[in-house]
Amino acid sequence: MNTKELLKGNTEMIIFASLVDGPKHGYLITQWIRTQSEDSFAFSPGMLYPLLHKLEQEELISASWITSKEGRDKKVYQLTKSGGKAYHAYKKDWMLFAEKIQHLIS
Amino acid sequence: MSFIKDLRESLHVSPDKEQEIVNEIEQHLEEETHALQLQGKNSVLAKQESEQDMGDVTDVARAFNKTHTTLPKLLKSIHAKHALFFFLVYAFICSQTSLLFFFTFNTFAGFLTVGYPPYNLVEQIISLGILSVPFFYLACSSAKKIRLRTNSLTELRTAYLSVVIGIIPLNAAILTFCNVIDGNVRDAFAGRFFVEYHMDIFFRNIDALLMVIITTSLFYIFLFLLAVLTTGFSKNNEGISIKM
């Protein structure tokens, strides 16, 4: 499946989705996407981190540094209130769009 | 060279932000390497693979630079024709202001260095030369600041204005040169025009005035374009835009 083109424009929604069930750091987000998509989607970290920073600037997600059990500092991201709203709006639009496409091609 | 080292070199963000980005990427690389080692890969191979997985370092740095530039969205990409129009107007205003500065500055320079308004070309050159050093320094250091991606709009304006102020001595030199080539060589060397004739020369002699305006305007445009051209242009749906 050529996912690259299909993913364009939906990357933000996927990041939001990864943060719905709680805060995560960058590496965990990439793993979550890989697992949930059954290895179909792989976000390159080089693409993911600048996007996370952009969403943080837009206050759709917030970030904080925590120290893990191993003593490492990790930057974890979580959805903000406006990020949550944006996610639900995206999701609604996407469901509608997918339904229409499916209707067209079936 | 390692990914982190290359990334540091390509990032043009504030030092604090750079450190934060590097820490985050280092943390990711460590975790990825660790995960690959658990799959049975040796540490060198695992590190190499995790760095390759990051993607092209220039693209990554560019994406970070774009995200962390504090310039307003409008200035991140200005349409070329708007930018040109804006800076033509700006350059024209600057050149006019510099004309006013010139008369004040030249007299001030003369008083500071020789104790009276400069009477001849040699005195003018000496007084302007001495006073131009800090101004040129200001111009050179500000020209560098124009290109910083972390500039806010105010910082960009301040830097550009500093360049303009910094090249006042050069404008003064151009104006002096205009006097000399304006058929007033003898007067210039006799040192009379600044005291007696400068108003005549610049406000009665339209050719000289126009030449000064055009020369200084072109110089400002040249300076601006030099700063912008080294940053680059991009082609998009709306035509050619200047990358800030």
Interface residues (C-beta under 8 A of the other chain):
Chain A: H25 G26 Y27 S44 P45 G46 M47 Y49 P50 L51 H53 K54 Q57 R72 D73 K74 K75
Chain B: E20 I21 N23 E24 I25 Q27 H28 E30 E31 E32 D53 M54 G55 D56 V57 D59 V60 A63 F64 K66 T67 H68
